[in-house]
Amino acid sequence: MPDYGKVDADFFDEYIYPHLGASRDEVRLGPTAGVDFGVVEVDDSALVVATDPLSILPALGFERAATFALDIVLADVAVSGLPPQYLSISFTLPPEMTDEEFATVWQAIDEKATDLGVSVVTGHTARYEGCEYPWVGGASVFALGNPDDIVRPNGTQPGDDVIVTTGPAVEAVGLLTTLFGEQMDLPEATLTMATDGLAETGTVRDALTAATTGPITAMHDATECGLQGALTEIAESAGVRLDIDRSAVPTKPAVQEVCSYLDIEPWHATSSGTLLITVRPDGTESVIEALRDRGTTAAVIGTASNGSGTYIDSERVRHPSVDPSWTVYAEYADQQTDN
């Protein structure tokens, strides 16, 4: 198990997967390494469910931090192709968080949820000794819909095109420069472009746009372990080979510069808002166009074929297992504490 971040597939397979409580026939998709959501059959409908920790970073400003946190929570259901509808949310707040600060967080969540048609159905809010930022709770998101409308996480087929949005490491670079930019010896223009990238980390509307536009076979949000991790998860879950052209992947100059400075591989770093989509070739152009009409950067970066594994520029790559941005976060946070 890594010191920071999500457990790896080996830990999951050994400790978690064999012990999932009661076996119930209506659970059509249970916990699976690299898969964003579960599915429960309800009469003739499907209930899509996802759960995530809730992270609030005061340095972003409480309103912005709350919107960012909710985007991440909702994304894991949105990649199913069904719009998130219901939210269960639990806050375990640090004692130093004031009523006014929480009110700002809650109002931002309410506004974002209302805009996306999401209803809060239950929750829990309390302050507890020992709780501290940024991890202040957790949330579960639900969507009810037609089983035939679900974009299956393992649905990639030979012949599919692979599309990426936004590019690698935008989230990691945006957060690290926002939180610790004053400690980095980087040009002000680079830091500004990097922090501005956080505005591009919303995934929900991109996922729903893609799902309603073309013959999508799978979608995956490139969170922990980044673009390379997400690509290997898609290939493994679908049992296909992915061939990826590195030069076709859009990469923001500020991302490259900051990652070089921090000595981290951008393709291994978390990038919520970077969406991987596999689509039948006859729908590729329409999906790209629909995403670009939303102002989202999107590009075809490769194809799926018979076989196995993920190949970048013809070289097979493995899942990174550890996201380097966690170590950088811990190092800079320690420096701030020491100062």
Contacts in CASP RR format, 6 or more apart in sequence:
PFRMAT RR
TARGET T0000
AUTHOR 0000-0000-0000
METHOD contacts of the structure
MODEL  1
MPDYGKVDADFFDEYIYPHLGASRDEVRLGPTAGVDFGVVEVDDSALVVA
TDPLSILPALGFERAATFALDIVLADVAVSGLPPQYLSISFTLPPEMTDE
EFATVWQAIDEKATDLGVSVVTGHTARYEGCEYPWVGGASVFALGNPDDI
VRPNGTQPGDDVIVTTGPAVEAVGLLTTLFGEQMDLPEATLTMATDGLAE
TGTVRDALTAATTGPITAMHDATECGLQGALTEIAESAGVRLDIDRSAVP
TKPAVQEVCSYLDIEPWHATSSGTLLITVRPDGTESVIEALRDRGTTAAV
IGTASNGSGTYIDSERVRHPSVDPSWTVYAEYADQQTDN
1 7 0 8 1.000
1 8 0 8 1.000
1 11 0 8 1.000
2 8 0 8 1.000
2 321 0 8 1.000
2 322 0 8 1.000
2 323 0 8 1.000
2 326 0 8 1.000
3 326 0 8 1.000
3 327 0 8 1.000
4 323 0 8 1.000
4 326 0 8 1.000
4 327 0 8 1.000
4 329 0 8 1.000
4 330 0 8 1.000
5 224 0 8 1.000
5 323 0 8 1.000
5 326 0 8 1.000
6 224 0 8 1.000
6 225 0 8 1.000
6 323 0 8 1.000
7 15 0 8 1.000
7 16 0 8 1.000
8 319 0 8 1.000
8 321 0 8 1.000
8 322 0 8 1.000
9 33 0 8 1.000
9 34 0 8 1.000
9 319 0 8 1.000
9 321 0 8 1.000
12 31 0 8 1.000
12 33 0 8 1.000
13 33 0 8 1.000
16 31 0 8 1.000
17 31 0 8 1.000
17 32 0 8 1.000
17 33 0 8 1.000
20 30 0 8 1.000
20 31 0 8 1.000
25 41 0 8 1.000
26 40 0 8 1.000
26 41 0 8 1.000
26 42 0 8 1.000
27 38 0 8 1.000
27 39 0 8 1.000
27 40 0 8 1.000
27 41 0 8 1.000
28 38 0 8 1.000
28 39 0 8 1.000
28 40 0 8 1.000
28 41 0 8 1.000
28 46 0 8 1.000
28 147 0 8 1.000
29 35 0 8 1.000
29 37 0 8 1.000
29 38 0 8 1.000
29 39 0 8 1.000
29 153 0 8 1.000
30 38 0 8 1.000
30 39 0 8 1.000
31 38 0 8 1.000
32 153 0 8 1.000
32 237 0 8 1.000
33 233 0 8 1.000
34 153 0 8 1.000
34 220 0 8 1.000
34 233 0 8 1.000
34 237 0 8 1.000
35 153 0 8 1.000
35 154 0 8 1.000
35 233 0 8 1.000
35 237 0 8 1.000
36 50 0 8 1.000
36 75 0 8 1.000
36 76 0 8 1.000
36 77 0 8 1.000
36 79 0 8 1.000
36 80 0 8 1.000
36 153 0 8 1.000
36 220 0 8 1.000
36 221 0 8 1.000
37 48 0 8 1.000
37 49 0 8 1.000
37 50 0 8 1.000
37 76 0 8 1.000
37 77 0 8 1.000
37 79 0 8 1.000
37 80 0 8 1.000
37 153 0 8 1.000
38 48 0 8 1.000
38 49 0 8 1.000
38 50 0 8 1.000
39 46 0 8 1.000
39 47 0 8 1.000
39 48 0 8 1.000
39 49 0 8 1.000
39 80 0 8 1.000
39 147 0 8 1.000
39 150 0 8 1.000
40 46 0 8 1.000
40 47 0 8 1.000
40 49 0 8 1.000
41 47 0 8 1.000
41 147 0 8 1.000
42 144 0 8 1.000
44 147 0 8 1.000
45 144 0 8 1.000
45 145 0 8 1.000
45 146 0 8 1.000
45 147 0 8 1.000
46 82 0 8 1.000
46 144 0 8 1.000
46 145 0 8 1.000
46 146 0 8 1.000
46 147 0 8 1.000
46 150 0 8 1.000
47 142 0 8 1.000
47 143 0 8 1.000
47 144 0 8 1.000
47 145 0 8 1.000
48 77 0 8 1.000
48 80 0 8 1.000
48 82 0 8 1.000
48 142 0 8 1.000
48 143 0 8 1.000
48 144 0 8 1.000
48 145 0 8 1.000
48 150 0 8 1.000
49 77 0 8 1.000
49 140 0 8 1.000
49 141 0 8 1.000
49 142 0 8 1.000
50 73 0 8 1.000
50 76 0 8 1.000
50 77 0 8 1.000
50 140 0 8 1.000
50 141 0 8 1.000
51 138 0 8 1.000
51 139 0 8 1.000
51 140 0 8 1.000
51 141 0 8 1.000
52 72 0 8 1.000
52 73 0 8 1.000
52 76 0 8 1.000
52 138 0 8 1.000
52 139 0 8 1.000
52 141 0 8 1.000
53 135 0 8 1.000
53 137 0 8 1.000
53 138 0 8 1.000
54 69 0 8 1.000
54 73 0 8 1.000
54 89 0 8 1.000
54 90 0 8 1.000
54 91 0 8 1.000
54 135 0 8 1.000
54 136 0 8 1.000
54 137 0 8 1.000
54 138 0 8 1.000
54 139 0 8 1.000
55 69 0 8 1.000
55 72 0 8 1.000
55 134 0 8 1.000
55 135 0 8 1.000
55 136 0 8 1.000
56 62 0 8 1.000
56 65 0 8 1.000
56 66 0 8 1.000
56 69 0 8 1.000
56 105 0 8 1.000
56 133 0 8 1.000
56 134 0 8 1.000
56 136 0 8 1.000
57 65 0 8 1.000
57 68 0 8 1.000
57 133 0 8 1.000
57 134 0 8 1.000
57 175 0 8 1.000
57 178 0 8 1.000
57 179 0 8 1.000
58 65 0 8 1.000
58 101 0 8 1.000
58 133 0 8 1.000
59 65 0 8 1.000
59 178 0 8 1.000
59 179 0 8 1.000
60 68 0 8 1.000
60 178 0 8 1.000
60 198 0 8 1.000
62 101 0 8 1.000
62 104 0 8 1.000
62 105 0 8 1.000
62 108 0 8 1.000
63 104 0 8 1.000
63 105 0 8 1.000
63 107 0 8 1.000
63 108 0 8 1.000
64 108 0 8 1.000
64 198 0 8 1.000
65 105 0 8 1.000
66 104 0 8 1.000
66 105 0 8 1.000
66 106 0 8 1.000
66 108 0 8 1.000
66 109 0 8 1.000
66 112 0 8 1.000
67 108 0 8 1.000
67 109 0 8 1.000
67 112 0 8 1.000
68 198 0 8 1.000
68 201 0 8 1.000
70 108 0 8 1.000
70 109 0 8 1.000
70 112 0 8 1.000
70 113 0 8 1.000
70 139 0 8 1.000
71 112 0 8 1.000
71 201 0 8 1.000
71 202 0 8 1.000
71 203 0 8 1.000
71 204 0 8 1.000
71 272 0 8 1.000
71 273 0 8 1.000
72 201 0 8 1.000
72 223 0 8 1.000
72 272 0 8 1.000
73 87 0 8 1.000
73 138 0 8 1.000
73 139 0 8 1.000
73 141 0 8 1.000
74 84 0 8 1.000
74 87 0 8 1.000
74 116 0 8 1.000
74 118 0 8 1.000
74 141 0 8 1.000
74 203 0 8 1.000
74 204 0 8 1.000
75 202 0 8 1.000
75 203 0 8 1.000
75 204 0 8 1.000
75 207 0 8 1.000
75 221 0 8 1.000
75 272 0 8 1.000
75 273 0 8 1.000
76 141 0 8 1.000
76 221 0 8 1.000
77 84 0 8 1.000
77 141 0 8 1.000
77 142 0 8 1.000
77 143 0 8 1.000
78 84 0 8 1.000
78 203 0 8 1.000
78 204 0 8 1.000
78 207 0 8 1.000
78 208 0 8 1.000
79 151 0 8 1.000
79 153 0 8 1.000
79 203 0 8 1.000
79 207 0 8 1.000
79 219 0 8 1.000
79 220 0 8 1.000
79 221 0 8 1.000
79 275 0 8 1.000
80 143 0 8 1.000
80 150 0 8 1.000
80 151 0 8 1.000
80 219 0 8 1.000
81 149 0 8 1.000
81 150 0 8 1.000
81 151 0 8 1.000
81 207 0 8 1.000
81 208 0 8 1.000
81 211 0 8 1.000
81 216 0 8 1.000
81 219 0 8 1.000
82 143 0 8 1.000
82 144 0 8 1.000
82 145 0 8 1.000
82 149 0 8 1.000
82 150 0 8 1.000
83 116 0 8 1.000
83 117 0 8 1.000
83 143 0 8 1.000
83 204 0 8 1.000
83 208 0 8 1.000
84 116 0 8 1.000
84 117 0 8 1.000
84 118 0 8 1.000
84 141 0 8 1.000
84 142 0 8 1.000
84 143 0 8 1.000
84 204 0 8 1.000
85 117 0 8 1.000
85 118 0 8 1.000
85 119 0 8 1.000
85 142 0 8 1.000
85 143 0 8 1.000
85 144 0 8 1.000
86 118 0 8 1.000
86 119 0 8 1.000
86 120 0 8 1.000
86 121 0 8 1.000
86 141 0 8 1.000
86 142 0 8 1.000
86 143 0 8 1.000
86 144 0 8 1.000
87 113 0 8 1.000
87 118 0 8 1.000
87 119 0 8 1.000
87 120 0 8 1.000
87 121 0 8 1.000
87 139 0 8 1.000
87 140 0 8 1.000
87 141 0 8 1.000
87 142 0 8 1.000
88 120 0 8 1.000
88 121 0 8 1.000
88 122 0 8 1.000
88 123 0 8 1.000
88 139 0 8 1.000
88 140 0 8 1.000
88 141 0 8 1.000
88 142 0 8 1.000
89 109 0 8 1.000
89 120 0 8 1.000
89 123 0 8 1.000
89 124 0 8 1.000
89 138 0 8 1.000
89 139 0 8 1.000
89 140 0 8 1.000
90 123 0 8 1.000
90 124 0 8 1.000
90 125 0 8 1.000
90 137 0 8 1.000
90 138 0 8 1.000
90 139 0 8 1.000
91 102 0 8 1.000
91 124 0 8 1.000
91 125 0 8 1.000
91 126 0 8 1.000
91 136 0 8 1.000
91 137 0 8 1.000
91 138 0 8 1.000
92 126 0 8 1.000
92 128 0 8 1.000
92 131 0 8 1.000
92 136 0 8 1.000
92 137 0 8 1.000
93 102 0 8 1.000
93 125 0 8 1.000
93 126 0 8 1.000
93 127 0 8 1.000
93 128 0 8 1.000
93 131 0 8 1.000
93 136 0 8 1.000
94 127 0 8 1.000
94 130 0 8 1.000
94 131 0 8 1.000
94 132 0 8 1.000
94 133 0 8 1.000
94 136 0 8 1.000
95 127 0 8 1.000
95 128 0 8 1.000
95 129 0 8 1.000
95 130 0 8 1.000
95 131 0 8 1.000
97 127 0 8 1.000
97 136 0 8 1.000
102 125 0 8 1.000
110 120 0 8 1.000
113 119 0 8 1.000
113 120 0 8 1.000
116 204 0 8 1.000
116 205 0 8 1.000
118 141 0 8 1.000
149 211 0 8 1.000
151 211 0 8 1.000
151 216 0 8 1.000
151 217 0 8 1.000
151 218 0 8 1.000
151 219 0 8 1.000
152 217 0 8 1.000
152 218 0 8 1.000
153 218 0 8 1.000
153 219 0 8 1.000
153 220 0 8 1.000
153 234 0 8 1.000
153 237 0 8 1.000
154 218 0 8 1.000
154 237 0 8 1.000
154 238 0 8 1.000
154 239 0 8 1.000
155 217 0 8 1.000
155 218 0 8 1.000
155 237 0 8 1.000
155 238 0 8 1.000
155 278 0 8 1.000
156 217 0 8 1.000
156 218 0 8 1.000
156 234 0 8 1.000
156 235 0 8 1.000
156 237 0 8 1.000
156 238 0 8 1.000
156 239 0 8 1.000
156 240 0 8 1.000
156 242 0 8 1.000
156 278 0 8 1.000
156 304 0 8 1.000
157 217 0 8 1.000
157 238 0 8 1.000
157 240 0 8 1.000
157 278 0 8 1.000
157 280 0 8 1.000
157 304 0 8 1.000
158 240 0 8 1.000
158 304 0 8 1.000
158 305 0 8 1.000
158 306 0 8 1.000
158 307 0 8 1.000
159 280 0 8 1.000
159 281 0 8 1.000
159 303 0 8 1.000
159 304 0 8 1.000
159 305 0 8 1.000
160 217 0 8 1.000
160 240 0 8 1.000
160 278 0 8 1.000
160 279 0 8 1.000
160 280 0 8 1.000
160 281 0 8 1.000
160 303 0 8 1.000
160 304 0 8 1.000
161 278 0 8 1.000
161 279 0 8 1.000
161 280 0 8 1.000
161 281 0 8 1.000
161 284 0 8 1.000
161 300 0 8 1.000
161 302 0 8 1.000
161 303 0 8 1.000
161 304 0 8 1.000
162 231 0 8 1.000
162 242 0 8 1.000
162 244 0 8 1.000
162 276 0 8 1.000
162 277 0 8 1.000
162 278 0 8 1.000
162 300 0 8 1.000
162 301 0 8 1.000
162 302 0 8 1.000
162 303 0 8 1.000
162 304 0 8 1.000
163 210 0 8 1.000
163 276 0 8 1.000
163 277 0 8 1.000
163 278 0 8 1.000
163 279 0 8 1.000
163 284 0 8 1.000
163 287 0 8 1.000
163 288 0 8 1.000
163 291 0 8 1.000
163 298 0 8 1.000
163 299 0 8 1.000
163 300 0 8 1.000
163 301 0 8 1.000
164 222 0 8 1.000
164 227 0 8 1.000
164 249 0 8 1.000
164 250 0 8 1.000
164 274 0 8 1.000
164 275 0 8 1.000
164 276 0 8 1.000
164 277 0 8 1.000
164 298 0 8 1.000
164 299 0 8 1.000
164 301 0 8 1.000
165 206 0 8 1.000
165 273 0 8 1.000
165 274 0 8 1.000
165 275 0 8 1.000
165 277 0 8 1.000
165 291 0 8 1.000
165 296 0 8 1.000
165 297 0 8 1.000
165 298 0 8 1.000
166 200 0 8 1.000
166 201 0 8 1.000
166 250 0 8 1.000
166 271 0 8 1.000
166 273 0 8 1.000
166 274 0 8 1.000
166 275 0 8 1.000
166 296 0 8 1.000
166 297 0 8 1.000
167 227 0 8 1.000
167 249 0 8 1.000
167 250 0 8 1.000
167 251 0 8 1.000
167 252 0 8 1.000
167 255 0 8 1.000
167 271 0 8 1.000
167 274 0 8 1.000
167 297 0 8 1.000
168 222 0 8 1.000
168 226 0 8 1.000
168 227 0 8 1.000
168 249 0 8 1.000
168 251 0 8 1.000
168 255 0 8 1.000
168 266 0 8 1.000
168 267 0 8 1.000
168 269 0 8 1.000
168 271 0 8 1.000
168 274 0 8 1.000
169 226 0 8 1.000
169 227 0 8 1.000
169 255 0 8 1.000
169 259 0 8 1.000
169 264 0 8 1.000
169 266 0 8 1.000
169 267 0 8 1.000
169 269 0 8 1.000
169 270 0 8 1.000
169 271 0 8 1.000
169 325 0 8 1.000
170 197 0 8 1.000
170 198 0 8 1.000
170 200 0 8 1.000
170 201 0 8 1.000
170 252 0 8 1.000
170 255 0 8 1.000
170 271 0 8 1.000
170 273 0 8 1.000
170 274 0 8 1.000
171 198 0 8 1.000
171 201 0 8 1.000
171 223 0 8 1.000
171 269 0 8 1.000
171 270 0 8 1.000
171 271 0 8 1.000
171 272 0 8 1.000
171 273 0 8 1.000
171 274 0 8 1.000
172 264 0 8 1.000
172 266 0 8 1.000
172 269 0 8 1.000
172 270 0 8 1.000
172 271 0 8 1.000
172 323 0 8 1.000
172 325 0 8 1.000
173 194 0 8 1.000
173 197 0 8 1.000
173 254 0 8 1.000
173 255 0 8 1.000
173 258 0 8 1.000
173 259 0 8 1.000
173 266 0 8 1.000
173 269 0 8 1.000
174 194 0 8 1.000
174 195 0 8 1.000
174 197 0 8 1.000
174 198 0 8 1.000
174 258 0 8 1.000
175 198 0 8 1.000
175 325 0 8 1.000
175 329 0 8 1.000
176 258 0 8 1.000
176 262 0 8 1.000
176 325 0 8 1.000
176 328 0 8 1.000
176 329 0 8 1.000
176 332 0 8 1.000
177 184 0 8 1.000
177 186 0 8 1.000
177 191 0 8 1.000
177 194 0 8 1.000
177 195 0 8 1.000
177 258 0 8 1.000
178 195 0 8 1.000
178 198 0 8 1.000
179 329 0 8 1.000
179 332 0 8 1.000
179 333 0 8 1.000
180 332 0 8 1.000
180 333 0 8 1.000
180 335 0 8 1.000
180 336 0 8 1.000
181 191 0 8 1.000
183 332 0 8 1.000
183 335 0 8 1.000
183 336 0 8 1.000
184 191 0 8 1.000
184 258 0 8 1.000
184 261 0 8 1.000
185 261 0 8 1.000
186 257 0 8 1.000
186 258 0 8 1.000
186 261 0 8 1.000
190 253 0 8 1.000
190 254 0 8 1.000
190 257 0 8 1.000
190 258 0 8 1.000
191 254 0 8 1.000
193 252 0 8 1.000
193 253 0 8 1.000
193 254 0 8 1.000
194 254 0 8 1.000
194 255 0 8 1.000
194 258 0 8 1.000
197 252 0 8 1.000
197 254 0 8 1.000
200 273 0 8 1.000
200 296 0 8 1.000
200 297 0 8 1.000
201 271 0 8 1.000
201 272 0 8 1.000
201 273 0 8 1.000
202 272 0 8 1.000
202 273 0 8 1.000
203 221 0 8 1.000
203 272 0 8 1.000
203 273 0 8 1.000
203 275 0 8 1.000
205 294 0 8 1.000
206 273 0 8 1.000
206 275 0 8 1.000
206 291 0 8 1.000
206 294 0 8 1.000
206 296 0 8 1.000
207 219 0 8 1.000
207 221 0 8 1.000
207 275 0 8 1.000
209 290 0 8 1.000
209 291 0 8 1.000
209 294 0 8 1.000
210 216 0 8 1.000
210 219 0 8 1.000
210 275 0 8 1.000
210 277 0 8 1.000
210 279 0 8 1.000
210 287 0 8 1.000
210 290 0 8 1.000
210 291 0 8 1.000
211 219 0 8 1.000
213 283 0 8 1.000
213 286 0 8 1.000
213 287 0 8 1.000
213 290 0 8 1.000
214 279 0 8 1.000
214 280 0 8 1.000
214 283 0 8 1.000
214 286 0 8 1.000
214 287 0 8 1.000
215 279 0 8 1.000
215 280 0 8 1.000
215 282 0 8 1.000
215 283 0 8 1.000
216 277 0 8 1.000
216 278 0 8 1.000
216 279 0 8 1.000
216 287 0 8 1.000
217 278 0 8 1.000
217 279 0 8 1.000
217 280 0 8 1.000
218 234 0 8 1.000
218 238 0 8 1.000
218 276 0 8 1.000
218 277 0 8 1.000
218 278 0 8 1.000
219 275 0 8 1.000
219 276 0 8 1.000
219 277 0 8 1.000
219 278 0 8 1.000
220 230 0 8 1.000
220 233 0 8 1.000
220 234 0 8 1.000
220 275 0 8 1.000
220 276 0 8 1.000
221 230 0 8 1.000
221 272 0 8 1.000
221 273 0 8 1.000
221 274 0 8 1.000
221 275 0 8 1.000
221 276 0 8 1.000
222 229 0 8 1.000
222 230 0 8 1.000
222 270 0 8 1.000
222 271 0 8 1.000
222 272 0 8 1.000
222 273 0 8 1.000
222 274 0 8 1.000
222 275 0 8 1.000
222 276 0 8 1.000
223 230 0 8 1.000
223 270 0 8 1.000
223 271 0 8 1.000
223 272 0 8 1.000
224 270 0 8 1.000
224 323 0 8 1.000
225 268 0 8 1.000
225 270 0 8 1.000
225 319 0 8 1.000
225 320 0 8 1.000
225 321 0 8 1.000
225 322 0 8 1.000
225 323 0 8 1.000
226 267 0 8 1.000
226 268 0 8 1.000
226 269 0 8 1.000
226 270 0 8 1.000
226 271 0 8 1.000
226 274 0 8 1.000
226 320 0 8 1.000
226 323 0 8 1.000
227 249 0 8 1.000
227 266 0 8 1.000
227 267 0 8 1.000
227 271 0 8 1.000
227 274 0 8 1.000
227 276 0 8 1.000
228 265 0 8 1.000
228 267 0 8 1.000
228 268 0 8 1.000
228 310 0 8 1.000
228 312 0 8 1.000
228 317 0 8 1.000
228 319 0 8 1.000
228 320 0 8 1.000
229 268 0 8 1.000
229 319 0 8 1.000
229 320 0 8 1.000
230 274 0 8 1.000
230 276 0 8 1.000
231 242 0 8 1.000
231 244 0 8 1.000
231 276 0 8 1.000
231 310 0 8 1.000
231 317 0 8 1.000
232 309 0 8 1.000
232 310 0 8 1.000
232 317 0 8 1.000
232 318 0 8 1.000
232 319 0 8 1.000
233 319 0 8 1.000
234 242 0 8 1.000
234 276 0 8 1.000
234 278 0 8 1.000
235 241 0 8 1.000
235 242 0 8 1.000
235 304 0 8 1.000
235 308 0 8 1.000
235 309 0 8 1.000
235 310 0 8 1.000
236 308 0 8 1.000
236 309 0 8 1.000
238 278 0 8 1.000
238 304 0 8 1.000
239 307 0 8 1.000
239 308 0 8 1.000
240 304 0 8 1.000
240 305 0 8 1.000
240 306 0 8 1.000
240 307 0 8 1.000
240 308 0 8 1.000
240 309 0 8 1.000
241 304 0 8 1.000
241 305 0 8 1.000
241 306 0 8 1.000
241 307 0 8 1.000
241 308 0 8 1.000
241 309 0 8 1.000
241 310 0 8 1.000
241 311 0 8 1.000
242 302 0 8 1.000
242 303 0 8 1.000
242 304 0 8 1.000
242 309 0 8 1.000
242 310 0 8 1.000
242 311 0 8 1.000
243 302 0 8 1.000
243 303 0 8 1.000
243 305 0 8 1.000
243 311 0 8 1.000
243 314 0 8 1.000
244 301 0 8 1.000
244 302 0 8 1.000
244 310 0 8 1.000
244 311 0 8 1.000
244 312 0 8 1.000
244 313 0 8 1.000
245 301 0 8 1.000
245 302 0 8 1.000
245 313 0 8 1.000
246 312 0 8 1.000
246 313 0 8 1.000
248 299 0 8 1.000
248 300 0 8 1.000
248 301 0 8 1.000
248 302 0 8 1.000
249 299 0 8 1.000
249 301 0 8 1.000
250 297 0 8 1.000
250 299 0 8 1.000
251 266 0 8 1.000
255 266 0 8 1.000
256 266 0 8 1.000
259 265 0 8 1.000
259 266 0 8 1.000
259 269 0 8 1.000
262 328 0 8 1.000
264 324 0 8 1.000
264 325 0 8 1.000
264 328 0 8 1.000
265 320 0 8 1.000
265 324 0 8 1.000
267 320 0 8 1.000
268 320 0 8 1.000
268 322 0 8 1.000
268 323 0 8 1.000
268 324 0 8 1.000
269 323 0 8 1.000
269 324 0 8 1.000
269 325 0 8 1.000
270 323 0 8 1.000
270 325 0 8 1.000
277 287 0 8 1.000
278 304 0 8 1.000
279 287 0 8 1.000
284 300 0 8 1.000
287 298 0 8 1.000
288 298 0 8 1.000
288 299 0 8 1.000
288 300 0 8 1.000
291 298 0 8 1.000
292 298 0 8 1.000
309 316 0 8 1.000
310 316 0 8 1.000
310 317 0 8 1.000
311 317 0 8 1.000
END
